Amino acid sequence: MARTLSLGAIAVLATASLAACSAIGSSDQASSSGGAGTVTLVTHDSFALSDGLLAQFTKDTGLTVKVVQPGDAGTLVNQLVLTKDAPLGDLAYGIDNSFASRAIDEGVVQSYVSKVPAAADAGQYAVDGSDALTAIDKGDVCINVDHAWFTAHGQAEPATLEDLTKPAYKDLTVVPNAVTSSPGLAFLLATIGAFGQDGWQQYWTALKANGLQVADGWTDAYETDFSGGGGGGPRPIVLSYSSSPPFTVPKGGTEPTTGALLDTCFRQVEYAGVLKGAKNPTGAEKLLDFLLSDKVQADIPGSMYMYPVSTSVQLPADWASWAPLATKPFDVPPADIAKNRADWLEQWSATVVG
């Protein structure tokens, strides 16, 4: 899962390692990045597809996919901006709606209109009328709770954003950093949608005073710090997705051990775009089409915990019960995000990180 930095953070990030790379496909087909037989996908560190799917793409097109993963989705976009004069690859996937306007405004991606059937479904998520980004999947970023922990401790679960600031939940919540994590930024936007541009800072001040823990990214928060994420962490409240609970159904069980609080959510859409200056733009277009194919769209729920944009593929049976989308997610107009993102992140960092 998936997932902007302050000016100071960008400067620091520029000195960090730009990518953790892995070539996917048979070794005798591999070639250098951007070569005729290779298409390089730049994506976040939660990208995953079932075994055999990228091999099938290679078989169908003759193109080996090389995957470059700079980090979380927030890191991804900033690396794409920092390297736009010498792109890290050919196609980017994982730019979400909280960063999409920045990628477009910075000229990171170029126009491409897919002709595959699912592109019609993706069109409803177009960014400001631009055709430089194509929606691939969507999901709700929400607070999740560990039912088992609350049952074992005989404590009522929280239900709303306001509940997280109550003394009963002191030292129980962990969220990803809004500066470096796409879900973290989505949660910041949820609080802005809930409490307004004049009230969200006070909410975060109260969260911090109530023992909030901030992790670098979603993986650390969910898989290490969260008590229900498999890592045995100490905190039973975490920021994740409405689609996370089905993956906590124990072997032989019928119900998940966690749940999403659907009154705390922000709707996230993830996009793919052909990178401007790509060495293999034709290959990038083919790979984008592949991400919209029925095979990949049907695989997204099980591999990346997100909803496909395609309306023609069938969702896992347990998603209707355990992974519903929120009926009224909090919303912030895209124009407001584009205008205020940097300032909001500076204010969030000063308020929460110090």
Backbone torsions as a table, in degrees:
resi	resn	phi	psi	omega
1	MET	NA	159.2	-168.6
2	ALA	-104.3	NA	NA
3	ARG	NA	NA	NA
4	THR	NA	146.1	-178.1
5	LEU	-106.0	154.5	170.4
6	SER	-65.0	162.7	-178.3
7	LEU	-59.7	-39.7	178.8
8	GLY	-64.8	-40.4	-179.5
9	ALA	-66.9	-35.2	178.1
10	ILE	-62.1	-41.9	179.9
11	ALA	-62.4	-40.4	178.0
12	VAL	-66.1	-43.8	-177.0
13	LEU	-62.7	-31.1	-178.0
14	ALA	-62.7	-23.9	-179.4
15	THR	-90.5	-6.9	-178.2
16	ALA	-79.6	168.1	175.0
17	SER	-60.8	131.0	-173.9
18	LEU	-78.7	-24.3	-174.2
19	ALA	-161.5	146.9	165.1
20	ALA	-109.8	118.6	-168.2
21	CYS	-112.3	149.6	171.9
22	SER	-146.7	132.8	176.5
23	ALA	-90.2	132.6	-178.3
24	ILE	-117.6	125.8	-176.0
25	GLY	132.1	171.7	-178.2
26	SER	-70.9	143.7	-171.5
27	SER	-64.1	-29.6	-177.7
28	ASP	-74.0	-7.8	177.8
29	GLN	-100.7	-9.8	-174.0
30	ALA	-71.1	147.0	175.3
31	SER	-146.4	178.7	-177.3
32	SER	-66.9	156.5	-178.0
33	SER	-54.1	130.0	177.2
34	GLY	82.8	-2.9	178.9
35	GLY	-66.8	170.4	-174.8
36	ALA	-58.2	-31.1	-177.3
37	GLY	-98.8	9.0	-175.7
38	THR	-131.4	140.8	168.6
39	VAL	-125.7	130.0	-174.7
40	THR	-101.8	122.0	178.7
41	LEU	-100.0	122.6	176.9
42	VAL	-103.2	120.7	-171.3
43	THR	-148.5	176.3	178.8
44	HIS	-82.1	170.6	-173.0
45	ASP	-79.6	2.6	174.6
46	SER	-99.9	3.2	179.2
47	PHE	-66.0	132.6	177.7
48	ALA	-160.4	140.5	171.1
49	LEU	-132.4	155.5	-179.0
50	SER	-61.2	149.8	178.8
51	ASP	-54.3	134.0	175.6
52	GLY	100.1	-20.3	-177.1
53	LEU	-68.9	-49.2	179.0
54	LEU	-68.6	-30.7	174.7
55	ALA	-64.0	-36.3	177.5
56	GLN	-66.8	-39.1	175.8
57	PHE	-59.9	-43.4	177.6
58	THR	-61.3	-42.9	179.8
59	LYS	-63.6	-39.4	-176.8
60	ASP	-75.7	-32.3	-171.7
61	THR	-115.4	-17.4	-174.1
62	GLY	80.2	5.1	-177.8
63	LEU	-102.0	125.4	172.3
64	THR	-83.5	136.8	179.3
65	VAL	-94.7	124.5	172.3
66	LYS	-105.5	127.8	-176.3
67	VAL	-105.3	126.8	176.8
68	VAL	-116.4	124.2	-174.8
69	GLN	-125.9	92.6	-177.9
70	PRO	-67.5	-23.3	-177.5
71	GLY	154.0	-149.9	178.2
72	ASP	-66.4	171.4	-175.1
73	ALA	-62.5	-34.3	177.0
74	GLY	-64.3	-43.3	176.4
75	THR	-63.3	-39.7	-179.7
76	LEU	-54.3	-52.8	-176.0
77	VAL	-63.3	-42.1	-179.8
78	ASN	-66.0	-36.4	175.7
79	GLN	-67.0	-37.1	177.4
80	LEU	-63.7	-38.4	177.7
81	VAL	-69.0	-45.8	-177.9
82	LEU	-63.6	-28.5	-175.0
83	THR	-110.9	18.8	-172.1
84	LYS	-64.7	-23.0	177.4
85	ASP	-81.1	-13.7	175.1
86	ALA	-144.1	76.6	-169.7
87	PRO	-55.4	144.8	178.7
88	LEU	-70.8	-16.5	-178.2
89	GLY	-170.6	-151.8	-173.6
90	ASP	-111.7	-41.1	-179.2
91	LEU	-127.6	136.5	173.5
92	ALA	-105.5	138.3	172.8
93	TYR	-133.8	137.9	177.2
94	GLY	112.0	2.8	172.5
95	ILE	-70.1	121.2	-176.7
96	ASP	-104.2	178.8	-172.1
97	ASN	-68.4	-14.9	175.7
98	SER	-81.9	-16.2	179.7
99	PHE	-117.7	-8.6	-170.3
100	ALA	-58.7	-43.9	-178.3
101	SER	-62.2	-33.9	179.3
102	ARG	-66.9	-43.9	179.6
103	ALA	-61.1	-39.7	179.6
104	ILE	-70.4	-47.8	-178.0
105	ASP	-62.8	-32.3	-179.5
106	GLU	-82.1	-3.6	178.5
107	GLY	71.5	29.4	-178.1
108	VAL	-74.3	-35.5	-174.4
109	VAL	-118.3	156.2	-177.5
110	GLN	-119.5	163.9	-175.1
111	SER	-61.7	134.8	170.3
112	TYR	-160.1	129.9	178.4
113	VAL	-116.9	110.1	-179.5
114	SER	-70.9	148.8	179.7
115	LYS	-105.7	0.8	-179.7
116	VAL	-71.2	154.7	-173.6
117	PRO	-55.0	-40.2	-176.6
118	ALA	-66.9	-14.8	178.7
119	ALA	-62.1	-28.5	177.6
120	ALA	-66.1	-39.3	175.8
121	ASP	-67.8	-37.2	-179.2
122	ALA	-67.3	-26.0	-174.6
123	GLY	-60.3	-27.6	-178.3
124	GLN	-69.0	-13.5	-179.2
125	TYR	-105.0	15.1	-179.0
126	ALA	-56.8	144.4	-176.0
127	VAL	-94.8	112.8	175.0
128	ASP	49.4	35.2	178.1
129	GLY	75.0	3.0	-180.0
130	SER	-79.6	148.6	175.0
131	ASP	-110.6	22.6	179.7
132	ALA	-86.7	-15.8	177.3
133	LEU	-128.1	138.9	-179.7
134	THR	-119.4	125.3	179.6
135	ALA	-65.8	136.4	179.5
136	ILE	-114.1	-39.6	-179.7
137	ASP	-154.0	172.5	-179.1
138	LYS	-147.5	162.4	177.5
139	GLY	-174.0	165.4	179.2
140	ASP	-105.2	123.6	173.2
141	VAL	-82.8	120.0	-173.9
142	CYS	-142.0	159.5	169.2
143	ILE	-68.8	134.3	174.6
144	ASN	-114.4	150.0	178.3
145	VAL	-127.2	152.9	178.1
146	ASP	-94.0	99.1	-179.0
147	HIS	-54.9	-42.6	-175.6
148	ALA	-61.3	-40.6	179.9
149	TRP	-63.9	-47.3	-177.7
150	PHE	-66.6	-36.1	176.3
151	THR	-64.6	-45.7	-178.8
152	ALA	-63.4	-30.3	-178.0
153	HIS	-96.8	1.9	178.5
154	GLY	60.1	36.2	-174.6
155	GLN	-119.8	140.7	177.0
156	ALA	-68.4	144.7	178.7
157	GLU	-81.2	151.6	172.1
158	PRO	-70.8	162.9	179.2
159	ALA	-132.1	-24.1	-174.3
160	THR	-128.9	169.1	175.0
161	LEU	-59.9	-41.1	-178.7
162	GLU	-61.5	-34.3	-178.8
163	ASP	-59.0	-32.6	-175.1
164	LEU	-65.3	-16.2	-179.9
165	THR	-94.7	-0.8	-177.2
166	LYS	-80.3	149.0	-178.7
167	PRO	-55.3	-29.6	-179.2
168	ALA	-61.8	-21.0	-176.2
169	TYR	-114.1	22.2	179.3
170	LYS	-63.2	134.4	176.8
171	ASP	65.7	23.4	-177.4
172	LEU	-111.1	-9.3	-171.1
173	THR	-110.1	138.5	172.8
174	VAL	-131.8	136.2	177.7
175	VAL	-134.1	154.6	174.6
176	PRO	-72.8	155.6	178.6
177	ASN	-64.1	127.6	-178.9
178	ALA	-68.3	-23.6	-178.5
179	VAL	-77.0	-35.4	-173.8
180	THR	-111.8	-4.3	-173.9
181	SER	-126.5	132.5	177.3
182	SER	-64.3	-47.7	174.6
183	PRO	-60.7	-35.7	177.7
184	GLY	-61.2	-43.2	176.7
185	LEU	-66.0	-39.0	178.7
186	ALA	-59.8	-39.1	179.0
187	PHE	-69.5	-38.3	173.7
188	LEU	-57.3	-43.9	179.6
189	LEU	-65.2	-35.5	176.1
190	ALA	-59.5	-41.9	-179.1
191	THR	-71.4	-31.3	175.3
192	ILE	-68.3	-41.2	176.3
193	GLY	-64.1	-34.7	-177.2
194	ALA	-79.4	-41.9	-170.6
195	PHE	-112.1	-3.9	177.0
196	GLY	83.6	165.5	-176.8
197	GLN	-68.6	-14.5	179.4
198	ASP	-103.9	-2.3	-174.2
199	GLY	-122.8	-13.2	-174.3
200	TRP	-69.3	-33.1	-179.6
201	GLN	-62.4	-39.9	179.0
202	GLN	-64.0	-37.6	178.9
203	TYR	-63.1	-45.9	-179.5
204	TRP	-67.5	-32.8	174.9
205	THR	-61.1	-40.7	178.8
206	ALA	-68.8	-39.1	176.8
207	LEU	-60.6	-46.5	-179.7
208	LYS	-61.3	-43.2	179.8
209	ALA	-64.3	-22.3	-179.4
210	ASN	-93.7	18.2	172.9
211	GLY	87.2	25.5	178.6
212	LEU	-58.9	137.2	170.9
213	GLN	-107.0	136.9	178.7
214	VAL	-113.5	120.8	178.1
215	ALA	-98.4	161.3	-178.8
216	ASP	-63.0	-40.8	-176.9
217	GLY	-151.4	179.3	-178.3
218	TRP	-61.4	-42.2	-176.2
219	THR	-59.2	-46.9	178.4
220	ASP	-63.0	-44.1	-177.3
221	ALA	-63.9	-48.3	-172.5
222	TYR	-82.1	-46.3	-171.3
223	GLU	-88.6	-16.2	-179.5
224	THR	-112.9	-50.9	-172.3
225	ASP	-87.3	-26.7	-177.4
226	PHE	-78.5	132.6	-178.3
227	SER	-68.4	-23.2	-177.4
228	GLY	-102.4	9.5	-174.6
229	GLY	-98.5	7.9	176.9
230	GLY	99.7	-15.8	-177.5
231	GLY	-96.6	-2.3	178.6
232	GLY	69.4	30.2	-179.3
233	GLY	-68.3	170.8	-174.6
234	PRO	-89.1	-10.2	-171.4
235	ARG	-107.8	126.3	-176.0
236	PRO	-92.6	5.8	179.0
237	ILE	-126.7	126.0	-174.5
238	VAL	-144.0	154.5	170.7
239	LEU	-86.7	125.3	176.9
240	SER	-150.2	-132.6	-176.2
241	TYR	-128.8	157.3	175.7
242	SER	-66.0	-19.6	-179.1
243	SER	-92.3	2.9	-179.7
244	SER	-72.5	-39.0	-173.3
245	PRO	-53.7	-40.3	-178.9
246	PRO	-57.0	-23.1	-177.6
247	PHE	-83.7	2.1	176.1
248	THR	-109.4	10.4	173.4
249	VAL	-66.9	120.5	-177.4
250	PRO	-69.7	155.2	178.4
251	LYS	-56.9	125.3	-178.1
252	GLY	85.7	-5.6	-178.8
253	GLY	-91.8	174.1	-179.0
254	THR	-122.4	-9.7	-178.3
255	GLU	-134.2	148.0	177.4
256	PRO	-71.2	155.9	177.2
257	THR	-90.0	-1.6	178.9
258	THR	-129.4	167.4	177.2
259	GLY	-149.2	156.4	178.4
260	ALA	-100.6	140.9	176.8
261	LEU	-91.4	102.6	-170.0
262	LEU	-75.3	-2.7	174.3
263	ASP	-97.3	17.2	-178.2
264	THR	-126.4	16.3	-162.4
265	CYS	-98.9	156.0	170.5
266	PHE	-129.6	131.5	-177.6
267	ARG	-77.5	124.4	-179.5
268	GLN	-112.5	134.7	174.8
269	VAL	-120.1	132.4	178.9
270	GLU	-107.1	138.1	-174.5
271	TYR	-119.1	160.2	168.6
272	ALA	-122.1	149.5	178.4
273	GLY	-153.2	143.5	176.2
274	VAL	-72.1	126.4	-177.1
275	LEU	-73.8	133.0	177.1
276	LYS	-65.7	131.1	-177.0
277	GLY	86.7	8.5	179.8
278	ALA	-59.4	142.6	176.9
279	LYS	-74.6	-24.7	-179.1
280	ASN	-132.5	68.5	-178.0
281	PRO	-64.8	-33.1	178.4
282	THR	-65.4	-42.5	175.5
283	GLY	-62.8	-38.1	178.4
284	ALA	-62.1	-41.5	178.6
285	GLU	-63.5	-40.5	178.1
286	LYS	-64.8	-38.8	179.9
287	LEU	-69.9	-37.6	176.0
288	LEU	-62.5	-44.4	176.4
289	ASP	-57.7	-38.9	-179.6
290	PHE	-64.2	-38.7	178.3
291	LEU	-64.2	-22.2	177.6
292	LEU	-94.9	-1.0	-179.0
293	SER	-69.6	158.0	-179.8
294	ASP	-59.5	-36.7	-178.3
295	LYS	-62.2	-46.7	-178.7
296	VAL	-74.3	-43.2	-179.6
297	GLN	-59.3	-38.6	178.3
298	ALA	-71.3	-22.5	-178.4
299	ASP	-85.4	-22.1	-173.3
300	ILE	-57.8	-44.6	-179.5
301	PRO	-57.9	-44.8	-177.6
302	GLY	-76.8	-25.3	-176.1
303	SER	-96.3	-34.6	-174.0
304	MET	-129.7	10.5	171.9
305	TYR	63.9	18.7	-176.9
306	MET	-114.8	162.9	174.5
307	TYR	-86.3	134.7	174.3
308	PRO	-69.4	153.0	175.1
309	VAL	-77.0	-24.3	-179.4
310	SER	-66.5	135.6	177.3
311	THR	-93.3	1.3	-175.5
312	SER	-99.0	-7.0	-179.5
313	VAL	-100.1	152.9	-177.1
314	GLN	-89.9	133.3	177.8
315	LEU	-80.4	156.5	175.0
316	PRO	-55.8	143.9	-174.2
317	ALA	-58.4	-36.6	-175.2
318	ASP	-80.1	-6.1	-179.2
319	TRP	-69.4	-32.9	179.2
320	ALA	-60.5	-36.0	-178.5
321	SER	-86.2	-40.4	-167.6
322	TRP	-116.5	-4.8	-177.7
323	ALA	-138.1	44.9	-179.2
324	PRO	-70.7	151.6	170.9
325	LEU	-77.2	152.9	178.2
326	ALA	-67.4	142.6	178.6
327	THR	-77.8	-29.6	-179.6
328	LYS	-137.7	70.6	177.6
329	PRO	-66.2	152.1	175.6
330	PHE	-66.6	149.7	-173.3
331	ASP	-136.3	143.1	171.9
332	VAL	-131.1	126.3	-178.3
333	PRO	-55.7	137.3	-179.5
334	PRO	-53.6	-36.8	-180.0
335	ALA	-64.0	-36.3	178.1
336	ASP	-68.7	-38.6	177.8
337	ILE	-62.2	-47.7	-178.8
338	ALA	-60.5	-39.9	-176.2
339	LYS	-74.1	-36.6	-168.3
340	ASN	-112.7	-4.2	-172.1
341	ARG	-51.3	-51.6	-176.5
342	ALA	-62.2	-43.5	-180.0
343	ASP	-65.8	-42.2	179.8
344	TRP	-61.6	-40.7	-179.6
345	LEU	-68.6	-37.5	175.7
346	GLU	-62.6	-44.0	-179.9
347	GLN	-66.9	-41.8	179.1
348	TRP	-61.0	-46.8	-178.9
349	SER	-60.9	-42.9	179.8
350	ALA	-66.3	-35.3	-177.8
351	THR	-76.9	-41.7	-169.6
352	VAL	-100.4	-42.6	-177.2
353	VAL	-89.0	-39.5	178.2
354	GLY	85.2	NA	NA
